[in-house]
């Protein structure tokens, strides 16, 4: 049996416009939850490519990353199954354009919402992860790291086909 620790790597976007944050309301095994536009890093893509893809899939909006917020870790134990997952979240802040007409939201996403910081805090019991609020708090505190802090080596994009 392979006992090697394998955390789940995700990306997330903190998007603020006119004092409101963009969130998604999504179906999860734990019920209807609120989250940053976020998702899993896929093989062969950089973190920047992943966060742009996830925002587009979950909000129908094109995302422009402006800064790196940081690397966040959290552990989650799924109540129904006891599954124990450690998430490594790479969070970015940026902006979006208008939703693309006719583009459907990703499966499981019910809707997008623009919420004030107070509304986000009030709904903390519905956050998919404690990292939702932590990322918003860091953004509001002015944390901004250069995008170059997240490097993707060229080997990531090489084809494995022979």
GUGUFI-605513 format. One record per residue (C-alpha): residue number from 1; residue in three letters; x, y, z. Coordinates in pm, 1 decimal, always signed. Layout:
<recs>
resi NUM	resn ALA	px X	py Y	pz Z $
...
</recs>
This chain:
<recs>
resi 1	resn UNK	px +0.0	py +0.0	pz +0.0 $
resi 2	resn UNK	px +128.1	py +346.2	pz -92.4 $
resi 3	resn UNK	px +119.7	py +560.6	pz +222.6 $
resi 4	resn UNK	px +264.3	py +868.2	pz +54.6 $
resi 5	resn UNK	px +84.1	py +1190.1	pz +146.9 $
resi 6	resn UNK	px -101.8	py +1329.2	pz -154.1 $
resi 7	resn UNK	px -268.6	py +1664.3	pz -87.7 $
resi 8	resn UNK	px -532.2	py +1795.1	pz -326.2 $
resi 9	resn UNK	px -402.6	py +2103.7	pz -510.7 $
resi 10	resn UNK	px -660.6	py +2368.9	pz -590.1 $
resi 11	resn UNK	px -668.0	py +2722.8	pz -723.8 $
resi 12	resn UNK	px -904.5	py +3000.4	pz -618.5 $
resi 13	resn UNK	px -987.3	py +3352.9	pz -730.2 $
resi 14	resn UNK	px -1072.5	py +3649.8	pz -511.6 $
resi 15	resn UNK	px -1258.9	py +3896.0	pz -729.4 $
resi 16	resn UNK	px -1367.6	py +4231.7	pz -588.4 $
resi 17	resn UNK	px -1565.0	py +4496.7	pz -775.1 $
resi 18	resn UNK	px -1710.8	py +4811.2	pz -620.4 $
resi 19	resn UNK	px -1682.0	py +4670.9	pz -267.7 $
resi 20	resn UNK	px -1841.4	py +4334.1	pz -345.5 $
resi 21	resn UNK	px -1688.2	py +3989.3	pz -391.1 $
resi 22	resn UNK	px -1781.4	py +3733.3	pz -653.7 $
resi 23	resn UNK	px -1876.6	py +3395.2	pz -507.5 $
resi 24	resn UNK	px -2036.1	py +3082.6	pz -645.3 $
resi 25	resn UNK	px -2313.7	py +2888.1	pz -480.9 $
resi 26	resn UNK	px -2259.6	py +2519.0	pz -548.3 $
resi 27	resn UNK	px -2392.5	py +2175.1	pz -467.0 $
resi 28	resn UNK	px -2152.6	py +1970.1	pz -252.6 $
resi 29	resn UNK	px -2187.3	py +1640.5	pz -62.4 $
resi 30	resn UNK	px -2239.3	py +1863.7	pz +244.2 $
resi 31	resn UNK	px -2522.6	py +2061.8	pz +83.4 $
resi 32	resn UNK	px -2544.2	py +2399.2	pz -87.9 $
resi 33	resn UNK	px -2223.5	py +2595.1	pz -13.2 $
resi 34	resn UNK	px -2056.1	py +2924.2	pz -101.0 $
resi 35	resn UNK	px -1705.8	py +2931.7	pz -242.2 $
resi 36	resn UNK	px -1461.0	py +3146.0	pz -429.6 $
resi 37	resn UNK	px -1453.4	py +3049.8	pz -794.3 $
resi 38	resn UNK	px -1212.5	py +2759.9	pz -746.3 $
resi 39	resn UNK	px -1118.3	py +2412.9	pz -853.1 $
resi 40	resn UNK	px -848.5	py +2153.8	pz -900.1 $
resi 41	resn UNK	px -520.2	py +2201.5	pz -1079.6 $
resi 42	resn UNK	px -509.0	py +1965.8	pz -1376.5 $
resi 43	resn UNK	px -214.0	py +1782.0	pz -1530.6 $
resi 44	resn UNK	px -21.7	py +1995.4	pz -1781.1 $
resi 45	resn UNK	px -150.4	py +2337.3	pz -1678.8 $
resi 46	resn UNK	px +2.9	py +2614.3	pz -1475.2 $
resi 47	resn UNK	px -169.1	py +2755.2	pz -1168.0 $
resi 48	resn UNK	px -249.3	py +3073.0	pz -1364.6 $
resi 49	resn UNK	px -404.4	py +2872.0	pz -1647.4 $
resi 50	resn UNK	px -602.2	py +2668.4	pz -1393.2 $
resi 51	resn UNK	px -746.7	py +2966.7	pz -1209.3 $
resi 52	resn UNK	px -847.7	py +3134.7	pz -1537.2 $
resi 53	resn UNK	px -1012.7	py +2811.4	pz -1654.4 $
resi 54	resn UNK	px -1195.6	py +2756.1	pz -1325.6 $
resi 55	resn UNK	px -1330.2	py +3112.1	pz -1310.4 $
resi 56	resn UNK	px -1457.2	py +3084.8	pz -1667.2 $
resi 57	resn UNK	px -1619.5	py +2745.9	pz -1601.2 $
resi 58	resn UNK	px -1784.4	py +2852.8	pz -1275.9 $
resi 59	resn UNK	px -1885.2	py +3213.2	pz -1354.8 $
resi 60	resn UNK	px -1889.1	py +3236.2	pz -1738.3 $
resi 61	resn UNK	px -1652.8	py +3534.3	pz -1698.9 $
resi 62	resn UNK	px -1297.5	py +3574.2	pz -1826.3 $
resi 63	resn UNK	px -1059.3	py +3623.3	pz -1531.4 $
resi 64	resn UNK	px -756.1	py +3852.0	pz -1537.3 $
resi 65	resn UNK	px -519.1	py +3762.0	pz -1251.0 $
resi 66	resn UNK	px -351.9	py +4069.8	pz -1104.2 $
resi 67	resn UNK	px -175.7	py +3933.7	pz -794.4 $
resi 68	resn UNK	px -93.7	py +3617.6	pz -605.2 $
resi 69	resn UNK	px -246.8	py +3608.2	pz -255.4 $
resi 70	resn UNK	px -61.6	py +3306.7	pz -124.4 $
resi 71	resn UNK	px -52.4	py +2935.3	pz -54.6 $
resi 72	resn UNK	px -310.6	py +2810.8	pz +193.9 $
resi 73	resn UNK	px -347.1	py +2469.5	pz +355.0 $
resi 74	resn UNK	px -653.1	py +2323.8	pz +523.5 $
resi 75	resn UNK	px -768.4	py +1979.8	pz +627.6 $
resi 76	resn UNK	px -1123.1	py +1860.2	pz +567.4 $
resi 77	resn UNK	px -1290.4	py +1547.4	pz +696.3 $
resi 78	resn UNK	px -1606.8	py +1468.7	pz +503.3 $
resi 79	resn UNK	px -1879.8	py +1396.8	pz +761.3 $
resi 80	resn UNK	px -2072.8	py +1143.5	pz +551.9 $
resi 81	resn UNK	px -1776.9	py +923.9	pz +456.4 $
resi 82	resn UNK	px -1494.1	py +1015.4	pz +691.8 $
resi 83	resn UNK	px -1276.3	py +1095.0	pz +389.5 $
resi 84	resn UNK	px -974.1	py +1296.5	pz +509.9 $
resi 85	resn UNK	px -841.6	py +1551.4	pz +258.7 $
resi 86	resn UNK	px -570.3	py +1813.0	pz +291.2 $
resi 87	resn UNK	px -608.8	py +2095.1	pz +42.4 $
resi 88	resn UNK	px -326.3	py +2312.7	pz -86.3 $
resi 89	resn UNK	px -490.8	py +2624.9	pz -228.6 $
resi 90	resn UNK	px -309.7	py +2869.9	pz -454.8 $
resi 91	resn UNK	px -513.5	py +3189.9	pz -438.8 $
resi 92	resn UNK	px -508.5	py +3480.8	pz -680.2 $
resi 93	resn UNK	px -683.2	py +3815.9	pz -689.9 $
resi 94	resn UNK	px -797.2	py +3979.6	pz -1008.3 $
resi 95	resn UNK	px -1091.4	py +4103.6	pz -1207.3 $
resi 96	resn UNK	px -1348.4	py +3967.8	pz -1449.1 $
resi 97	resn UNK	px -1537.2	py +4096.8	pz -1748.2 $
resi 98	resn UNK	px -1907.7	py +4054.8	pz -1806.2 $
resi 99	resn UNK	px -2043.0	py +3698.7	pz -1826.1 $
resi 100	resn UNK	px -2017.0	py +3547.8	pz -2173.8 $
resi 101	resn UNK	px -2366.2	py +3524.2	pz -2325.6 $
resi 102	resn UNK	px -2495.4	py +3169.9	pz -2362.0 $
resi 103	resn UNK	px -2212.1	py +3011.3	pz -2162.7 $
resi 104	resn UNK	px -2344.5	py +2758.8	pz -1909.2 $
resi 105	resn UNK	px -2201.4	py +2739.0	pz -1559.3 $
resi 106	resn UNK	px -2007.0	py +2428.0	pz -1458.7 $
resi 107	resn UNK	px -2202.8	py +2128.4	pz -1331.5 $
resi 108	resn UNK	px -2296.6	py +2176.4	pz -967.7 $
resi 109	resn UNK	px -2279.3	py +2555.9	pz -977.4 $
resi 110	resn UNK	px -2623.0	py +2697.2	pz -897.1 $
resi 111	resn UNK	px -2546.3	py +3066.7	pz -941.5 $
resi 112	resn UNK	px -2296.2	py +3345.5	pz -892.5 $
resi 113	resn UNK	px -2338.3	py +3614.5	pz -629.1 $
resi 114	resn UNK	px -2176.7	py +3950.6	pz -557.5 $
resi 115	resn UNK	px -2158.6	py +3994.7	pz -180.1 $
resi 116	resn UNK	px -2024.0	py +4261.5	pz +52.3 $
resi 117	resn UNK	px -1753.0	py +4162.0	pz +302.1 $
resi 118	resn UNK	px -2014.8	py +4171.3	pz +580.3 $
resi 119	resn UNK	px -2248.3	py +3943.4	pz +383.2 $
resi 120	resn UNK	px -1962.5	py +3700.5	pz +320.6 $
resi 121	resn UNK	px -1882.6	py +3691.9	pz +695.1 $
resi 122	resn UNK	px -2249.9	py +3648.8	pz +786.8 $
resi 123	resn UNK	px -2268.8	py +3342.0	pz +561.6 $
resi 124	resn UNK	px -1954.3	py +3176.2	pz +705.9 $
resi 125	resn UNK	px -2149.2	py +2864.7	pz +810.9 $
resi 126	resn UNK	px -2220.2	py +2806.2	pz +440.5 $
resi 127	resn UNK	px -1859.3	py +2847.1	pz +323.8 $
resi 128	resn UNK	px -1725.6	py +2538.3	pz +150.1 $
resi 129	resn UNK	px -1394.8	py +2582.3	pz +331.1 $
resi 130	resn UNK	px -1251.3	py +2802.7	pz +605.8 $
resi 131	resn UNK	px -1010.7	py +2923.9	pz +337.1 $
resi 132	resn UNK	px -1290.7	py +3121.7	pz +168.7 $
resi 133	resn UNK	px -1293.3	py +3380.4	pz +448.0 $
resi 134	resn UNK	px -916.6	py +3366.0	pz +499.5 $
resi 135	resn UNK	px -853.1	py +3456.4	pz +135.7 $
resi 136	resn UNK	px -1102.3	py +3745.0	pz +149.6 $
resi 137	resn UNK	px -944.4	py +3872.4	pz +471.4 $
resi 138	resn UNK	px -596.0	py +3863.2	pz +319.0 $
resi 139	resn UNK	px -719.8	py +4046.7	pz +10.4 $
resi 140	resn UNK	px -889.6	py +4312.9	pz +224.4 $
resi 141	resn UNK	px -570.1	py +4348.9	pz +431.2 $
resi 142	resn UNK	px -385.3	py +4439.7	pz +112.0 $
resi 143	resn UNK	px -182.3	py +4122.3	pz +59.8 $
resi 144	resn UNK	px -53.2	py +4120.1	pz -297.0 $
resi 145	resn UNK	px +240.2	py +3914.1	pz -419.5 $
resi 146	resn UNK	px +370.1	py +3924.5	pz -776.3 $
resi 147	resn UNK	px +225.8	py +3670.2	pz -1017.2 $
resi 148	resn UNK	px +584.0	py +3566.2	pz -1090.6 $
resi 149	resn UNK	px +593.8	py +3414.7	pz -740.7 $
resi 150	resn UNK	px +415.0	py +3113.7	pz -894.2 $
resi 151	resn UNK	px +645.2	py +2965.5	pz -1155.0 $
resi 152	resn UNK	px +556.8	py +2691.4	pz -1399.9 $
resi 153	resn UNK	px +860.7	py +2516.3	pz -1545.4 $
resi 154	resn UNK	px +851.0	py +2435.3	pz -1920.2 $
resi 155	resn UNK	px +862.4	py +2061.9	pz -1840.5 $
resi 156	resn UNK	px +503.7	py +2092.5	pz -1719.8 $
resi 157	resn UNK	px +384.0	py +2148.7	pz -2074.1 $
resi 158	resn UNK	px +580.7	py +1875.1	pz -2251.8 $
resi 159	resn UNK	px +382.3	py +1602.8	pz -2416.6 $
resi 160	resn UNK	px +427.3	py +1255.4	pz -2269.9 $
resi 161	resn UNK	px +328.2	py +1090.5	pz -2597.7 $
resi 162	resn UNK	px +603.6	py +892.1	pz -2766.3 $
</recs>
